[in-house]
Amino acid sequence: MIKINFRGEEINKLKAKSLISKLGSGLISPNLNEQEQKVYKSLKKAIKYFNSLSEKQNLKNFEEKEYLIGTLKSRIKLAELEEKIKYCQENGHKEGSSSITSGQSRTQVYAHCTHCGMAYQRNLSTKEWIGFDKMMNTPMTI
């Protein structure tokens, strides 16, 4: 079960999404604590600076509500990713794309997991090793 740390309290994903919905509709106010106020003010200052450099002003009305919603959404995404990575580490990755590389130390498969998105490396299977050995020992003709 995904747990998200929000203001020192561990809440579940459903409660976090409910908070996002309530904040977005204005049913509850953000009421930022002291630490959140500091981060919000420095972020707003940075946005003003970047808007002054650009002709387009992308975030004119960046308010506390948007800051808190963004914070909650990013924490949900991180918790989901952490859960996927933990699952893959326990149960194995679902290989998407892969390549076999051989170097001074050893021959390995470098692959990308379609489930968690991580890049990982593993040893060759017997079938892969036979194919790799055959390819490396096949003479080339021009």
Secondary structure as GFF3:
##gff-version 3
##sequence-region A 1 142
A	DSSP	beta_strand	3	6	.	.	.	ID=ss1
A	DSSP	beta_strand	9	12	.	.	.	ID=ss2
A	DSSP	alpha_helix	13	25	.	.	.	ID=ss3
A	DSSP	alpha_helix	34	53	.	.	.	ID=ss4
A	DSSP	alpha_helix	64	91	.	.	.	ID=ss5
A	DSSP	beta_strand	95	102	.	.	.	ID=ss6
A	DSSP	beta_strand	107	113	.	.	.	ID=ss7
A	DSSP	beta_strand	119	122	.	.	.	ID=ss8
A	DSSP	alpha_helix	126	136	.	.	.	ID=ss9
###
